[in-house]
């Protein structure tokens, strides 16, 4: 009898270990994004991290953009959690942030290059525009190439903005992408997730009023409701999104285009995500699953 129990326990243990091994093998190692493809036209070496998916053309791509006073490495655990769900995730440092801190200059008449420290990049209007139109777009072009290699479906792109400036940059890029639809190009951003967006941030803030180009996006936002100043701004931002989507609250929950979560805490941005009892990661994974992973549309196609 004891031998039979021992054999049964051994079999169960082997099965569990086998299952764990399958899941371990299903997540690919992250890849550092740098080099010639990530040097901007104004000579800045951008650096990011790519967390590949194993589900090919079914993979939902996610770009996570953090506050300007953070760097992409702080979002590793969130990126891995989304990767384990089958997403293809990019975390990125825009110019002057994290590892994107070098200026590359080619020597005249030679193949050699010189690296120089970039120095501090002031968050003024021109630099913020470059972060959106050049830096984030550089990583988006990488996703286009991955799409054409059959490794993801770029037409299901989700942007995640963390903190006041991260949310502002993500929203600005979503606006840029959606504006291309009016020029005969297909917009790829389908969903926007914002963690503690701000109207009055010292680095970068949400636009007011919101661009009309955003009215077809699925949007999910969280903020710590016990910080009254942030909560007041969060409510104002939520009101603008709701005004763009009249009648949305009458729809079934899964069919809505806008979701707002007031979390009972003073924590915001990255700290709101990484808190031990945080709901953000769980909500975000479900949001991506329902709004993107379970949707057949838009179907995969080559990206020009």
Residue, then its C-alpha position, 0 to 999 in steps of 0.5 A: x500500500x505504501x509503495x502504491x502511494x509512493x508511486x502515485x506521489x511520484x507520478x503527480x510530482x513528475x506531472x507537476x514538474x512537467x507542466x511547470x517545464x512546459x510553461x517555463x519553455x513557453x516564455x522566451x528570454x527578453x531581447x535588448x533592442x539597440x544598434x543601427x535600427x534604433x538610432x534616430x535620424x537626429x543621432x540618438x541611440x535608443x534602447x528598449x527591451x523586447x519580450x517575444x511571444x510564442x503564439x505568432x500572428x495571434x500575439x497582441x503587441x503591447x508597448x509600455x511607456x513609463x514616466x520620464x523620471x523612471x526607466x524601462x527596467x522598472x516595468x520588467x515584472x509587468x512586461x513578463x506578466x503580459x508576455x506569459x499571457x501571450x503578448x509581445x511586449x516592448x518596454x522602451x527608454x525615450x531620449x535622455x531616459x534610462x539607457x537612451x543616453x548616447x549621441x552617435x556621430x559618424x566621422x566624415x569620410x569614415x565608417x567609424x562612429x563616436x559616442x557622446x553622452x546625450x546629457x539631460x533632455x528638457x521636457x519642453x514642447x519640441x523634445x516631447x514631440x520628438x519623443x512621440x514622433x521619432x522615439x516611440x515611432x522607432x520602436x513601433x517600426x520594429x513591431x511592424x517588422x515583427x508583424x511582417x515576420x509573422x510574430x505578432x499582429x500589429x493591428x491589435x496594438x495596445x499602449x500602456x502609459x504609466x504616470x503623468x508623463x508616460x500617460x501623456x506620451x502614450x496618448x500623444x502617440x495614440x493620437x498620431x497613429x489614429x490620425x493616419x487613418x484619415x490619410x488612408x493608412x490603417x491605424x494600429x493602436x486599438x487600446x490605451x491603458x493609463x495609470x495615473x494620468x495627469x492634467x497638470x504634471x511638471x513633465x508632460x500632461x494629458x491634452x485638454x480637450x482630448x483629440x477627437x481621433x481617440x474616440x474609437x479606442x478602448x481605454x482603461x484608466x486607474x488612479x489612486x483616489x486618496x490623493x485628492x489632487x490626482x483624483x480630481x484630475x483623474x475625474x476630469x480626464x475620465x469625464x472627457x473620455x466619457x463625453x467622447x463616448x456618449x451612451x457607453x455606460x448603458x452598454x454591457x460591461x464587456x462591450x464598453x469603450x471606457x473603464x475607470x477604476x478609482x483605487x483606494x490608495x494614495x499610490x500613483x503610477x509605477x507604485x500603484x502597479x507594483x503595490x503588493x495588493x495592486x489590481x492594475x496588473x490583473x485588470x490590464x491582463x483581463x482588458x487585453x484578453x477581452x478587448x484584443x486577444x479574444x477578438x478576431x478583428x482586425x485580422x493579421x496582414x502585412x504592414x507596408 
